[in-house]
Amino acid sequence: MTSSVREDVIRVVREARGTVRRMARATTEEKNTAIRAMAAALQRSRGAILEANATDVEDARVAC
């Protein structure tokens, strides 16, 4: 793992730990609101996600 990737992974893990702590203190209503917002964001990004996935699948096929 390159140092840049390692640093990125460490940063993401640290951010996730903070998020876990905040979510543990959140009310059910706050958690539900967050889940709904994430679901809406996924729906809005559906086309881009599927396009990127298709590219990844094709790249994997070519690599094999």
TORSE-416236 format. One record per residue (C-alpha): residue number from 1; residue in one letter; chain; x, y, z. Coordinates in nm, 4 decimals. Layout:
TORSE-416236
+-----+--------+--------+----------+----------+----------+
: num : residu : chaine :       c1 :       c2 :       c3 :
+-----+--------+--------+----------+----------+----------+
: NUM :      a :      A :        X :        Y :        Z :
...
+-----+--------+--------+----------+----------+----------+
end
This chain:
TORSE-416236
+-----+--------+--------+----------+----------+----------+
: num : residu : chaine :       c1 :       c2 :       c3 :
+-----+--------+--------+----------+----------+----------+
:   1 :      m :      A :   0.0000 :   0.0000 :   0.0000 :
:   2 :      t :      A :   0.1443 :   0.3371 :  -0.0963 :
:   3 :      s :      A :   0.1777 :   0.6018 :   0.1723 :
:   4 :      s :      A :  -0.0890 :   0.8110 :  -0.0012 :
:   5 :      v :      A :  -0.3373 :   0.5227 :   0.0038 :
:   6 :      r :      A :  -0.2387 :   0.4408 :   0.3624 :
:   7 :      e :      A :  -0.2998 :   0.8022 :   0.4670 :
:   8 :      d :      A :  -0.6358 :   0.8020 :   0.2899 :
:   9 :      v :      A :  -0.7396 :   0.4800 :   0.4660 :
:  10 :      i :      A :  -0.6326 :   0.6157 :   0.8052 :
:  11 :      r :      A :  -0.8288 :   0.9385 :   0.7415 :
:  12 :      v :      A :  -1.1430 :   0.7479 :   0.6400 :
:  13 :      v :      A :  -1.1199 :   0.5202 :   0.9441 :
:  14 :      r :      A :  -1.0815 :   0.8178 :   1.1776 :
:  15 :      e :      A :  -1.3811 :   0.9897 :   1.0187 :
:  16 :      a :      A :  -1.5845 :   0.6692 :   1.0499 :
:  17 :      r :      A :  -1.5024 :   0.6406 :   1.4202 :
:  18 :      g :      A :  -1.6323 :   0.9920 :   1.4776 :
:  19 :      t :      A :  -1.9450 :   0.9147 :   1.2811 :
:  20 :      v :      A :  -2.0069 :   0.5980 :   1.4826 :
:  21 :      r :      A :  -1.9845 :   0.7954 :   1.8066 :
:  22 :      r :      A :  -2.2280 :   1.0589 :   1.6793 :
:  23 :      m :      A :  -2.4718 :   0.7954 :   1.5525 :
:  24 :      a :      A :  -2.4605 :   0.6151 :   1.8883 :
:  25 :      r :      A :  -2.5851 :   0.9336 :   2.0571 :
:  26 :      a :      A :  -2.8456 :   1.0172 :   1.7909 :
:  27 :      t :      A :  -3.2136 :   0.9704 :   1.8504 :
:  28 :      t :      A :  -3.4160 :   0.7248 :   1.6441 :
:  29 :      e :      A :  -3.5701 :   1.0185 :   1.4574 :
:  30 :      e :      A :  -3.2255 :   1.1605 :   1.3747 :
:  31 :      k :      A :  -3.1046 :   0.8204 :   1.2545 :
:  32 :      n :      A :  -3.4145 :   0.7752 :   1.0396 :
:  33 :      t :      A :  -3.3648 :   1.1203 :   0.8884 :
:  34 :      a :      A :  -3.0020 :   1.0358 :   0.8074 :
:  35 :      i :      A :  -3.1043 :   0.7042 :   0.6472 :
:  36 :      r :      A :  -3.3701 :   0.8756 :   0.4367 :
:  37 :      a :      A :  -3.1184 :   1.1367 :   0.3221 :
:  38 :      m :      A :  -2.8701 :   0.8651 :   0.2244 :
:  39 :      a :      A :  -3.1403 :   0.6752 :   0.0356 :
:  40 :      a :      A :  -3.2411 :   0.9907 :  -0.1513 :
:  41 :      a :      A :  -2.8779 :   1.0638 :  -0.2405 :
:  42 :      l :      A :  -2.8355 :   0.7087 :  -0.3718 :
:  43 :      q :      A :  -3.1505 :   0.7446 :  -0.5830 :
:  44 :      r :      A :  -3.0288 :   1.0764 :  -0.7268 :
:  45 :      s :      A :  -2.6921 :   0.9191 :  -0.8083 :
:  46 :      r :      A :  -2.8358 :   0.5926 :  -0.9417 :
:  47 :      g :      A :  -2.7414 :   0.6554 :  -1.3044 :
:  48 :      a :      A :  -2.3839 :   0.7537 :  -1.2241 :
:  49 :      i :      A :  -2.3443 :   0.4592 :  -0.9866 :
:  50 :      l :      A :  -2.4704 :   0.2111 :  -1.2452 :
:  51 :      e :      A :  -2.2502 :   0.3637 :  -1.5148 :
:  52 :      a :      A :  -1.9410 :   0.3435 :  -1.2926 :
:  53 :      n :      A :  -2.0279 :  -0.0131 :  -1.1988 :
:  54 :      a :      A :  -2.0616 :  -0.1126 :  -1.5648 :
:  55 :      t :      A :  -1.7202 :   0.0413 :  -1.6329 :
:  56 :      d :      A :  -1.5701 :  -0.1519 :  -1.3402 :
:  57 :      v :      A :  -1.7242 :  -0.4772 :  -1.4602 :
:  58 :      e :      A :  -1.5924 :  -0.4240 :  -1.8124 :
:  59 :      d :      A :  -1.2460 :  -0.3352 :  -1.6819 :
:  60 :      a :      A :  -1.2462 :  -0.6556 :  -1.4748 :
:  61 :      r :      A :  -1.3465 :  -0.8603 :  -1.7792 :
:  62 :      v :      A :  -1.0636 :  -0.7108 :  -1.9845 :
:  63 :      a :      A :  -0.8137 :  -0.7751 :  -1.7041 :
:  64 :      c :      A :  -0.9005 :  -1.1441 :  -1.6780 :
+-----+--------+--------+----------+----------+----------+
end
